[in-house]
Amino acid sequence: MQNNCIMASQEVIQESTAARPSPFFIAGSAGLDFLNSLATPLNEPVDWLASGGDLLNWLQSAGLLEPDTAAAVREAALPGEIDGVAAQARSLREWFRSFVRDHRGKALDDAALVELEPLNQLLSRDHEFSRIVRKGTESAGGLPLRRVRMRSWSSPETLLQPIAAALADLVCDENFAYVKACEGSRCTLFYVDRTRVHGRRWCSMSVCGNRSKQKARRRSRKDAALAS
């Protein structure tokens, strides 16, 4: 990433937006959903952050960006500027993917905190502020108010901030012992295992779980045929 040490390189996968499936939001964590924005639903990898337009669309689908904000950022950006931010987002994604691969399935320690310094550097550039707004209709008790967090979208690079916040929430609020990778042979998806006994093995039982069962049945029939 520009201006810090997040510099993982990645070839942009050319995919037709019309031909792509919808992005996956199965992880139980926006931070892991961000990693899952590069996945292999069938045989070929699909990148939902391949361009600046993709980045805006994915952020809105993830609930991290309001449509009017996306429109304002797009209108104010210089030609190619949001594409450049998308490239930074892909670099951030691959850096954080390595972190998750190294630390999933175990509690984070001081060494992990040191590795997270590039994320702290990114978070330090955020322009968040609070604003008092109306909570509901006025009642006998007076006007109900609440404080909400807002962000100054000062440049297209600010699009990285809701992603950084989601990654920070993941490492601060989730037990990394329950962060898992799907056991599907070709699947690359991550998720937080929130099942009662933490025995989840698949991103989706209806997809990778069934594929595994079918493979096991075929192997069993083959073994039985060889034994007969």
Backbone torsions as a table, in degrees:
resi	resn	phi	psi	omega
1	MET	NA	145.4	-178.5
2	GLN	-61.9	142.1	173.1
3	ASN	67.9	11.5	169.7
4	ASN	-155.4	-173.3	-169.4
5	CYS	-90.1	8.4	176.4
6	ILE	-83.4	93.9	-172.2
7	MET	-129.8	26.6	179.5
8	ALA	-63.8	132.2	-179.1
9	SER	-96.0	150.6	179.7
10	GLN	-154.9	134.8	176.6
11	GLU	-71.2	132.6	178.1
12	VAL	-73.8	125.3	-179.5
13	ILE	-84.3	122.3	-177.7
14	GLN	-82.0	114.0	179.6
15	GLU	-133.6	141.5	174.1
16	SER	-75.2	125.5	-179.7
17	THR	-57.9	-38.7	-178.6
18	ALA	-65.0	-30.8	-176.4
19	ALA	-86.6	-12.2	-175.6
20	ARG	-79.7	146.8	169.2
21	PRO	-73.0	170.8	176.0
22	SER	-67.7	151.4	178.8
23	PRO	-64.0	157.3	-177.9
24	PHE	-90.8	134.8	173.2
25	PHE	-132.5	68.2	-174.4
26	ILE	-116.5	1.0	-167.5
27	ALA	-81.3	-21.5	-173.6
28	GLY	77.3	12.1	-179.2
29	SER	-157.2	128.3	179.1
30	ALA	-62.9	-32.7	179.1
31	GLY	-63.9	-42.0	177.5
32	LEU	-75.9	-32.0	173.4
33	ASP	-58.7	-35.2	177.2
34	PHE	-62.1	-43.5	176.1
35	LEU	-62.8	-35.4	-178.0
36	ASN	-77.7	3.8	174.4
37	SER	-73.8	-4.6	167.2
38	LEU	-121.3	116.2	-174.3
39	ALA	-149.9	171.3	179.0
40	THR	-124.6	80.8	-177.2
41	PRO	-61.2	-37.9	178.7
42	LEU	-122.5	-101.4	-177.5
43	ASN	-109.1	-24.9	-175.5
44	GLU	-114.8	142.6	176.7
45	PRO	-62.6	143.8	176.3
46	VAL	-123.2	129.6	179.7
47	ASP	-112.3	115.5	178.7
48	TRP	-86.5	6.7	176.2
49	LEU	-123.8	32.6	-173.2
50	ALA	-72.4	-14.8	-178.8
51	SER	-149.3	173.1	177.4
52	GLY	-63.1	-40.0	176.7
53	GLY	-62.3	-39.6	175.8
54	ASP	-59.6	-44.4	-179.2
55	LEU	-59.5	-46.7	179.1
56	LEU	-61.1	-43.4	-179.8
57	ASN	-64.8	-42.2	-178.4
58	TRP	-66.6	-42.8	179.1
59	LEU	-59.3	-39.8	177.8
60	GLN	-68.6	-42.8	179.0
61	SER	-62.2	-33.6	179.9
62	ALA	-79.6	-6.7	-178.0
63	GLY	76.8	20.6	-178.6
64	LEU	-100.3	-3.9	-177.4
65	LEU	-150.2	131.1	178.2
66	GLU	-78.2	146.7	-178.9
67	PRO	-57.0	-39.2	-179.3
68	ASP	-68.4	-33.4	175.9
69	THR	-67.8	-42.2	178.5
70	ALA	-59.8	-42.3	179.9
71	ALA	-65.0	-40.7	-179.7
72	ALA	-66.5	-42.2	179.1
73	VAL	-64.7	-42.4	179.8
74	ARG	-62.1	-41.2	-177.9
75	GLU	-68.4	-35.1	-176.3
76	ALA	-84.1	-16.3	-174.1
77	ALA	-74.9	148.3	172.9
78	LEU	-75.8	159.1	178.6
79	PRO	-55.9	128.6	178.7
80	GLY	81.4	-6.5	-174.6
81	GLU	-68.1	-42.7	-179.2
82	ILE	-72.3	-30.3	173.2
83	ASP	-60.4	-39.1	177.5
84	GLY	-64.6	-38.0	177.3
85	VAL	-67.1	-37.4	176.8
86	ALA	-61.3	-38.5	176.5
87	ALA	-62.9	-40.3	176.3
88	GLN	-64.2	-39.4	178.7
89	ALA	-62.8	-39.5	177.8
90	ARG	-65.5	-38.5	177.0
91	SER	-64.6	-44.1	176.7
92	LEU	-59.5	-42.7	-179.5
93	ARG	-59.9	-44.1	-177.6
94	GLU	-73.5	-34.4	173.8
95	TRP	-61.8	-46.5	-178.0
96	PHE	-72.0	-29.9	175.7
97	ARG	-60.2	-41.6	177.8
98	SER	-63.1	-40.3	178.0
99	PHE	-61.6	-45.5	-178.6
100	VAL	-66.3	-41.9	178.5
101	ARG	-60.2	-38.7	-178.3
102	ASP	-73.2	-29.7	-169.7
103	HIS	-116.1	-8.1	-179.2
104	ARG	-62.5	148.9	177.9
105	GLY	83.3	5.5	179.4
106	LYS	-151.5	158.6	-179.5
107	ALA	-69.1	144.8	177.3
108	LEU	-73.9	148.8	-178.6
109	ASP	-129.1	-172.4	-178.0
110	ASP	-62.2	-33.8	179.2
111	ALA	-63.7	-38.2	177.8
112	ALA	-64.1	-38.4	179.2
113	LEU	-61.2	-40.5	177.8
114	VAL	-62.0	-41.2	-179.6
115	GLU	-65.4	-22.8	-177.5
116	LEU	-84.1	2.9	-178.1
117	GLU	-57.0	-40.3	176.8
118	PRO	-58.1	-35.2	177.1
119	LEU	-68.0	-39.5	175.8
120	ASN	-61.4	-38.0	177.9
121	GLN	-62.9	-41.4	178.2
122	LEU	-65.9	-44.2	179.8
123	LEU	-61.8	-30.3	-178.1
124	SER	-68.4	-14.2	-179.3
125	ARG	-94.3	4.4	-177.8
126	ASP	-71.9	151.7	178.1
127	HIS	-118.8	63.3	178.9
128	GLU	-88.6	148.8	174.0
129	PHE	-151.5	169.3	179.9
130	SER	-110.0	154.5	178.0
131	ARG	-144.4	140.3	177.7
132	ILE	-88.7	127.1	-178.5
133	VAL	-132.5	166.9	177.4
134	ARG	-70.4	134.3	179.1
135	LYS	-90.4	-31.4	-178.5
136	GLY	-170.0	-159.8	180.0
137	THR	-79.5	152.5	-178.7
138	GLU	-67.2	141.7	179.2
139	SER	-130.8	-174.5	-179.9
140	ALA	-61.6	-25.1	-179.1
141	GLY	-83.5	3.2	-179.6
142	GLY	103.1	-174.9	-177.0
143	LEU	-78.5	117.6	178.8
144	PRO	-73.2	127.6	-176.4
145	LEU	-122.4	158.4	173.6
146	ARG	-148.3	157.1	178.5
147	ARG	-101.0	129.2	179.3
148	VAL	-121.1	148.0	176.2
149	ARG	-86.3	136.5	179.0
150	MET	-132.1	169.7	-177.4
151	ARG	-135.2	138.8	173.7
152	SER	-86.6	113.3	-178.3
153	TRP	-85.7	73.0	-170.4
154	SER	-74.5	-21.6	-179.9
155	SER	-158.5	162.6	177.4
156	PRO	-56.7	-30.0	180.0
157	GLU	-63.0	-19.8	176.9
158	THR	-62.7	-19.2	177.8
159	LEU	-59.7	-21.6	178.2
160	LEU	-74.3	-19.1	-172.4
161	GLN	-68.7	-43.5	176.4
162	PRO	-63.9	-28.7	174.8
163	ILE	-68.4	-46.6	178.9
164	ALA	-58.8	-40.8	178.9
165	ALA	-63.6	-39.0	178.5
166	ALA	-65.4	-39.4	177.4
167	LEU	-66.3	-41.1	178.3
168	ALA	-63.3	-40.7	177.7
169	ASP	-61.5	-39.4	179.8
170	LEU	-60.9	-50.1	-175.2
171	VAL	-74.5	-22.8	-177.9
172	CYS	-92.5	-32.4	-171.0
173	ASP	-106.2	-17.4	-177.5
174	GLU	-105.3	148.2	172.5
175	ASN	-81.8	112.8	-175.8
176	PHE	-65.4	-14.0	174.8
177	ALA	-63.4	-21.9	-178.5
178	TYR	-106.1	9.4	172.5
179	VAL	-85.6	121.7	-173.1
180	LYS	-131.0	161.7	171.7
181	ALA	-108.4	139.2	178.1
182	CYS	-56.5	140.8	-178.9
183	GLU	-85.2	2.5	176.2
184	GLY	-59.6	140.1	-171.6
185	SER	-61.4	-31.8	-179.7
186	ARG	-112.3	-0.5	-175.1
187	CYS	-80.8	143.9	-179.4
188	THR	-119.5	11.1	-172.3
189	LEU	-82.5	144.3	175.4
190	PHE	-108.6	159.2	177.2
191	TYR	-160.4	163.8	171.6
192	VAL	-97.2	124.0	-179.3
193	ASP	-82.9	103.3	179.9
194	ARG	-106.5	15.5	176.2
195	THR	-67.7	158.8	-172.1
196	ARG	-60.1	-40.1	-178.6
197	VAL	-104.2	7.2	178.5
198	HIS	54.6	45.8	-179.7
199	GLY	-108.8	14.0	-179.1
200	ARG	-66.1	135.6	-177.4
201	ARG	-118.8	-17.2	-170.0
202	TRP	-125.9	151.9	172.9
203	CYS	-62.9	-38.1	178.4
204	SER	-149.1	126.5	178.8
205	MET	-65.3	-30.5	-177.5
206	SER	-76.1	-16.7	-179.1
207	VAL	-111.3	-81.9	-176.3
208	CYS	-67.3	-34.0	177.9
209	GLY	-63.3	-45.2	179.1
210	ASN	-67.6	-37.2	177.6
211	ARG	-60.3	-41.5	179.4
212	SER	-65.3	-41.2	178.9
213	LYS	-63.5	-42.7	179.6
214	GLN	-64.2	-40.1	178.4
215	LYS	-64.6	-41.1	179.6
216	ALA	-65.3	-38.5	178.6
217	ARG	-66.2	-41.2	178.0
218	ARG	-63.0	-40.8	179.4
219	ARG	-65.4	-39.5	179.9
220	SER	-64.9	-43.0	178.8
221	ARG	-64.9	-39.0	179.4
222	LYS	-64.7	-43.3	179.2
223	ASP	-63.3	-39.7	-179.9
224	ALA	-66.1	-38.6	179.2
225	ALA	-66.2	-38.7	179.1
226	LEU	-68.6	-31.1	-177.6
227	ALA	-79.7	-19.3	-176.5
228	SER	-82.4	NA	NA
